[in-house]
């Protein structure tokens, strides 16, 4: 009976190892047994005599009667892992051979009743009261039903956790709807500005009689995420200029909402950056290796998307700034539309074709001084760049910064903007700092 007790021990050990997720160790042990000439193969496990499994099930299911079970079953777990020469035992016992032949095809290990097997402990039920509340993200992007609701959504976005730039929103739900009459009114120039250049028609009003170094801030890449875009429109002062992506949908409605809050609007101009393709501004990007005709086609397509804008905000550090012929074609097209051009090249004027051409073309032009969150979108980095922007303004009398609607950027901008006046600086729209020799437009 020693080999019968060994089978019971081996079956229990195998089941316990499976439940404990130690399949690798179990397979290694079985492989070692298979390689042993005296060991039992995995096929032999499925040929266990019926009475062995029956006894095992009976012992597991029988009630506790106070009587000790048979010595063979009770001591099964204590049987040392010594493998008997079972083939010789069976071969020398005719009765055992007959029993094995009758039951080898009837009973397998898989036929053991599930309730007879040891069960893994179930996980404790979750405590509904102790579980942390999960914020309703779906409602965060829902269009607010009122102006107050829009501000609540915007302030909630500003108060959110810091996020990396790559964590931009993938969904693009529509902004709060505007009636056709309101949309037409907000996209039309004021009657008293109808005779001015286009960029002057839609320029935001600058503070009156303000003295001190002037700071302009342009928030770029808006319109791709409803929460961050609404946060910028609703919480930033109207003197902050807002630049919308040409891929935003519906673009005209976003521009109208910005104008309703007193902001002037620009369009981002996607241009091939120096680190392309690591940074790809999209399928309408003006590429340095494209033909002149293709560049102009893409530029006209972008300009045709937004009506009530003051100008274009270029992609920072573009390769096109190195080509004067391409830069000239782009600026001549912008000039023909009576629009302004914000250059974010980040190079010295002598190395930037856009900067040198703007003066010759008498273009309404400005070049940004500080990229607030372009290098690193962290609290410390943003605070350092804002301090640099202030220093530039004090040294030169004015300075222009660009930023993006990352939650951490909006969080750091709010107290910084509120404290500008107390530090002797004046926040003005971008159009107040444009260089032009044509004051009448």
C-alpha positions in Angstrom: 0.0 0.0 0.0 3.0 2.3 0.1 2.6 3.3 -3.5 -1.1 4.1 -2.9 -0.2 6.4 -0.1 2.4 8.0 -2.3 -0.1 8.8 -5.0 -2.5 10.4 -2.5 0.4 12.6 -1.2 1.5 13.5 -4.6 -2.0 14.5 -5.7 -2.6 16.7 -2.7 0.8 18.4 -3.1 0.1 19.1 -6.8 -3.3 20.7 -6.1 -1.8 22.9 -3.3 0.9 24.1 -5.6 -1.5 25.0 -8.4 -3.7 27.0 -6.0 -0.7 28.9 -4.6 0.3 29.9 -8.2 3.6 28.0 -8.0 3.1 26.3 -11.4 6.7 26.7 -12.3 8.0 24.9 -9.2 5.4 22.1 -9.7 6.4 21.6 -13.3 10.1 21.5 -12.3 9.3 18.8 -9.7 7.3 16.7 -12.2 10.0 17.0 -14.8 12.5 15.7 -12.2 10.2 12.8 -11.4 9.8 12.0 -15.1 13.5 12.0 -15.6 14.0 9.5 -12.7 13.8 5.9 -13.9 11.9 4.9 -10.8 9.6 8.0 -10.8 6.0 8.1 -11.8 5.2 9.8 -15.2 2.4 12.3 -15.6 0.5 9.7 -17.6 0.5 7.4 -14.5 -1.2 10.1 -12.5 -4.3 9.8 -14.7 -4.2 6.0 -14.2 -4.7 6.0 -10.4 -6.9 3.1 -9.2 -10.5 4.1 -8.5 -10.4 3.0 -4.9 -7.6 5.5 -4.1 -9.7 8.5 -5.3 -12.8 7.1 -3.7 -11.1 6.8 -0.3 -9.7 10.3 -0.7 -13.1 11.8 -1.5 -14.7 9.9 1.4 -12.1 11.2 3.8 -12.7 14.8 2.6 -16.5 14.6 2.7 -17.1 12.5 5.7 -18.4 14.3 8.9 -16.2 14.5 12.0 -17.4 11.4 13.9 -14.6 11.4 16.4 -13.1 8.3 15.0 -9.6 8.3 13.6 -9.5 7.6 9.9 -7.6 4.7 8.5 -3.8 4.7 9.0 -3.1 4.9 5.3 -5.1 8.0 4.6 -4.3 9.8 7.9 -0.6 9.5 7.5 -0.6 10.3 3.8 0.8 13.8 4.3 3.6 12.3 6.4 4.7 9.8 3.8 8.3 10.7 2.8 8.7 11.4 -0.9 10.3 8.0 -1.6 9.0 6.5 -4.8 8.5 2.7 -4.6 9.1 0.4 -7.5 5.4 0.3 -8.3 5.8 -1.5 -11.6 7.4 -4.5 -9.8 4.7 -4.5 -7.1 1.9 -4.5 -9.7 3.7 -7.0 -11.9 4.2 -9.4 -8.9 0.6 -9.2 -7.7 -2.0 -10.7 -10.2 -4.9 -9.2 -8.3 -3.4 -5.7 -8.5 -2.8 -6.1 -12.2 -6.5 -7.0 -12.7 -7.7 -4.1 -10.6 -5.4 -1.7 -12.5 -6.6 -2.9 -15.9 -10.2 -2.5 -15.0 -10.0 1.0 -13.6 -7.3 2.7 -15.7 -9.7 3.8 -18.3 -12.5 4.8 -16.0 -11.1 7.2 -13.5 -8.7 10.2 -14.0 -7.5 12.9 -11.8 -9.8 15.4 -13.6 -12.8 13.5 -12.4 -12.3 14.4 -8.7 -15.3 16.4 -7.5 -14.5 20.1 -7.3 -16.0 20.4 -3.8 -13.5 17.7 -2.6 -10.5 19.9 -3.6 -9.0 22.4 -1.3 -10.3 25.9 -2.1 -8.4 29.1 -2.1 -9.6 31.7 0.4 -11.9 34.2 -1.1 -11.1 37.9 -1.0 -12.8 39.9 1.7 -15.7 42.0 0.5 -15.0 45.7 -0.2 -16.1 48.1 2.4 -18.3 50.6 0.5 -17.9 53.2 3.1 -14.1 52.9 3.3 -13.6 52.9 -0.5 -12.3 56.3 -1.8 -14.7 58.3 -3.9 -14.0 58.2 -7.6 -14.5 61.6 -9.3 -17.0 61.7 -12.2 -14.6 62.4 -15.1 -17.4 62.2 -17.6 -19.2 65.1 -16.2 -16.1 67.3 -16.1 -16.0 67.7 -19.9 -19.8 68.2 -20.2 -20.7 71.6 -21.5 -22.0 73.8 -18.6 -25.5 74.9 -18.7 -24.8 78.4 -17.6 -22.0 81.0 -17.3 -21.6 80.1 -13.6 -21.3 76.4 -14.5 -18.6 77.2 -17.1 -16.6 79.0 -14.5 -17.0 76.1 -12.0 -15.6 73.7 -14.6 -12.8 76.0 -15.5 -11.8 76.5 -11.8 -11.9 72.8 -11.2 -9.5 72.2 -14.1 -7.1 74.9 -12.8 -7.1 73.2 -9.3 -6.4 69.8 -10.8 -3.2 67.8 -10.3 0.0 68.5 -12.2 0.1 66.7 -15.5 2.8 66.1 -18.0 2.5 67.8 -21.4 2.0 64.5 -23.1 -1.2 64.0 -21.1 -3.3 66.2 -23.3 -6.9 65.3 -23.6 -7.8 62.8 -26.3 -11.5 63.5 -26.4 -12.7 66.7 -28.1 -16.2 67.4 -27.1 -17.8 70.6 -28.3 -17.6 73.8 -26.4 -20.7 75.4 -24.9 -23.1 76.2 -27.8 -23.8 79.7 -29.0 -26.9 80.8 -30.8 -26.3 81.7 -34.5 -27.1 85.4 -33.7 -24.6 85.5 -30.8 -21.9 83.7 -33.0 -22.4 86.2 -35.8 -22.2 89.2 -33.4 -19.0 88.0 -31.7 -17.2 87.2 -35.0 -18.0 90.6 -36.6 -15.7 93.6 -36.0 -17.1 96.4 -33.9 -18.7 99.1 -36.2 -16.2 101.8 -35.0 -13.3 99.7 -36.1 -14.5 98.7 -39.5 -12.0 101.0 -41.3 -9.0 99.7 -39.5 -6.6 96.9 -40.4 -8.0 93.5 -39.6 -5.7 92.8 -36.6 -6.8 96.2 -35.1 -10.5 95.4 -35.6 -10.3 92.4 -33.3 -7.6 93.6 -30.9 -8.4 93.5 -27.1 -8.4 96.8 -25.2 -5.3 97.7 -23.3 -5.5 99.2 -19.8 -5.8 103.0 -19.9 -3.1 105.3 -18.3 -1.1 102.3 -17.1 2.6 103.0 -16.5 5.4 100.5 -15.8 7.0 97.6 -17.6 4.5 95.8 -19.8 4.0 92.1 -20.0 2.0 90.2 -22.6 1.1 86.5 -22.4 -0.1 84.3 -25.2 -1.7 81.0 -24.3 -1.3 78.6 -27.3 -2.7 75.2 -28.4 -6.2 75.9 -27.3 -9.4 74.2 -28.5 -8.1 70.6 -28.5 -9.4 69.9 -25.0 -12.7 71.4 -23.7 -11.8 71.5 -20.0 -8.4 73.2 -20.4 -9.7 75.5 -23.1 -12.6 76.6 -21.0 -10.3 77.1 -18.0 -8.1 79.4 -20.0 -11.1 81.4 -21.4 -12.9 81.6 -18.1 -10.2 82.2 -15.5 -7.4 84.1 -17.3 -7.7 88.0 -17.4 -9.0 89.4 -20.7 -5.5 90.9 -21.4 -4.1 87.4 -22.0 -4.2 86.6 -25.7 -5.5 83.2 -26.7 -4.1 81.3 -29.7 -6.2 78.3 -30.9 -5.1 75.3 -32.8 -6.2 75.2 -36.5 -7.3 71.6 -35.7 -9.8 72.7 -33.0 -13.4 71.9 -33.6 -15.6 73.9 -33.9 -12.9 76.6 -34.2 -15.1 79.6 -34.9 -17.2 78.8 -31.8 -14.0 78.7 -29.6 -12.9 82.1 -31.0 -16.3 83.6 -30.3 -16.3 82.3 -26.7 -12.9 83.9 -26.2 -14.0 87.2 -27.6 -17.1 87.1 -25.4 -14.7 87.1 -22.4 -12.7 90.1 -23.8 -9.8 88.1 -25.1 -8.2 88.6 -28.5 -7.7 85.5 -30.5 -4.9 84.1 -32.7 -4.4 81.0 -34.7 -1.5 78.7 -34.1 0.6 78.3 -37.3 2.0 74.8 -37.4 5.5 74.9 -38.8 8.2 72.3 -38.9 10.2 72.4 -35.6 13.9 71.7 -35.5 13.3 68.5 -33.5 10.8 67.1 -36.1 9.6 64.3 -36.1 10.0 64.0 -32.3 7.6 67.0 -32.1 5.1 66.9 -34.9 2.6 69.8 -35.2 0.2 67.9 -37.4 -0.8 67.1 -40.9 -1.1 70.8 -42.0 2.5 71.6 -40.9 4.4 73.9 -43.2 7.5 71.8 -44.0 10.9 73.1 -45.0 11.3 70.5 -47.7 7.8 71.1 -49.3 7.4 73.0 -52.5 6.5 76.7 -52.3 3.1 75.9 -53.8 2.3 73.3 -51.1 3.4 75.6 -48.3 1.1 78.4 -49.6 -1.8 76.0 -50.0 -1.5 74.8 -46.4 -1.1 78.4 -45.2 -4.2 79.6 -47.0 -6.2 76.6 -45.7 -5.2 77.5 -42.1 -6.0 81.2 -42.6 -9.4 80.3 -44.0 -10.4 78.6 -40.8 -10.6 81.5 -38.4 -12.2 84.9 -39.1 -12.1 87.0 -36.0 -8.4 86.8 -35.3 -5.6 89.3 -34.9 -2.9 87.1 -36.3 -0.8 83.9 -36.3 1.4 82.5 -33.6 4.2 80.4 -35.1 5.5 77.1 -33.8 8.5 77.7 -31.6 12.0 77.1 -33.0 11.0 76.4 -36.6 13.3 75.3 -39.4 11.6 77.7 -41.8 13.3 80.6 -40.0 16.5 79.5 -41.7 15.1 80.0 -45.2 14.5 83.6 -46.3 12.6 82.8 -49.5 10.1 80.6 -47.6 9.9 83.1 -44.7 9.2 85.9 -47.2 6.3 84.0 -48.9 4.7 83.3 -45.5 5.0 86.9 -44.2 3.8 88.4 -47.5 0.7 86.2 -47.3 0.1 87.3 -43.7 0.6 90.9 -44.6 -1.9 90.7 -47.4 -4.5 89.5 -44.9 -3.8 92.5 -42.6 -2.8 90.2 -39.8 -0.1 90.2 -37.2 2.7 87.6 -36.8 4.0 86.4 -33.5 7.5 84.9 -34.0 8.5 82.2 -31.5 11.8 81.4 -33.2 13.8 81.8 -30.1 16.9 83.0 -32.0 18.7 86.3 -32.3 17.2 88.7 -35.0 20.3 88.3 -37.2 19.8 84.5 -37.3 16.0 84.7 -37.9 14.7 85.4 -41.4 11.3 86.3 -40.1 12.6 89.0 -37.8 14.7 90.7 -40.5 11.9 90.5 -43.1 9.1 91.8 -40.8 10.7 95.3 -40.6 11.2 95.4 -44.4 7.6 94.4 -45.1 6.2 96.8 -42.4 4.4 93.9 -40.8 2.7 94.0 -37.5 5.2 91.8 -35.8 6.4 90.6 -32.3 8.9 88.1 -31.1 8.3 86.2 -27.8 11.0 86.4 -25.1 10.2 83.5 -22.8 8.6 80.1 -23.3 7.0 79.6 -19.9 6.4 75.8 -20.0 8.1 74.7 -23.2 11.1 73.1 -21.6 9.6 71.6 -18.5 6.0 71.8 -17.2 6.7 71.7 -13.5 5.9 74.2 -10.7 9.5 75.1 -10.1 10.4 75.4 -13.8 7.3 77.5 -14.6 7.9 79.8 -11.6 11.5 80.3 -12.8 10.4 81.2 -16.3 7.8 83.6 -15.0 10.5 85.3 -13.0 12.6 85.5 -16.1 9.7 87.1 -18.0 9.4 89.8 -15.3 13.1 90.5 -15.4 13.0 90.8 -19.2 10.2 93.3 -18.9 12.1 95.4 -16.4 15.2 95.4 -18.5 13.6 96.2 -21.9 10.4 98.0 -20.8 8.3 95.1 -22.2 8.3 91.3 -22.6 6.2 88.6 -24.3 5.7 85.1 -22.9 4.1 82.1 -24.4 2.5 79.2 -22.5 0.2 76.2 -23.0 -3.0 75.2 -21.1 -1.4 72.5 -18.9 -3.2 72.3 -15.6 0.0 73.1 -13.7 0.6 76.1 -15.9 -2.9 77.5 -15.2 -2.4 76.9 -11.5 0.9 78.8 -11.4 -0.3 81.6 -13.6 -3.3 82.6 -11.5 -1.4 84.0 -8.5 1.4 85.3 -10.7 -1.0 87.4 -12.8 -2.9 88.6 -9.7 0.3 89.9 -8.2 1.7 91.7 -11.3 0.3 95.1 -10.5 1.6 95.0 -7.0 5.1 94.3 -8.4 4.8 97.3 -10.7 4.2 95.6 -14.0 1.3 96.0 -16.4 -0.4 93.1 -18.2 -1.4 94.1 -21.7 -2.7 92.2 -24.8 -0.2 91.1 -27.4 -1.4 93.7 -29.9 -0.3 96.5 -27.6 3.3 95.4 -28.1 3.3 94.8 -31.8 6.0 96.7 -33.8 4.7 98.5 -36.8 5.4 101.8 -38.6 1.8 102.2 -39.6 -0.1 103.3 -36.5 -3.3 103.8 -38.6 -3.2 100.2 -39.6 
